[in-house]
Amino acid sequence: MKKYLLVVVLSFVLTGCAEKLQGYIDQPESFFRDPHYDHYKNELEAIESAYLKKEMSYAQYLDKKQELENKYSKEVQEREAIIESHE
């Protein structure tokens, strides 16, 4: 009886792990996440949403979007410089 229970529990564990692994295989980008990009993407979506809700003018939208893109580009260049300095 104990062996049967152990086999059942082990199969549940392996099935759960297999589902998690299948998720990474189906969406490999979910395994590698760039928190800086995620933050940039969320802020950009918030700016676009505010513009679509007519909470800001098109000129304000473009200014905020350009400011965000400049900030993100600067962060990327800083990270690339750090990586290159360690190589």
Residue, then its C-alpha position, 0 to 999 in steps of 0.5 A: m500500500k505504501k509503495y502504491l501511495l508513493v507511486v501516485v504522489l511521485s506521478f503527481v509531482l512529475t506531472g506538475c513539473a512537466e506542466k511547468l516545463q511545458g509552459y517554458i517550452d511553449q513560451p520561452e520568453s517567460f523564462f528569461r525576463d528583463p525587469h527593466y524592459d518589463h518596467y518600460k513596457n508597463e509605463l508605456e502602456a500606462i501612457e498609451s492608456a492615458y492618451l486613449k482615455k483622453e487624459m492628455s493631449y497628443a503632444q503630451y503623449l508624444d513628450k512623455k513617450q519620448e522621455l520614457e524611450n530616452k530614459y530606457s535607452k540610457e539604462v540599456q546603454e549603461r547596462e551594456a557598458i557595464i557588461e562590456s567592462h567585465e568582458 
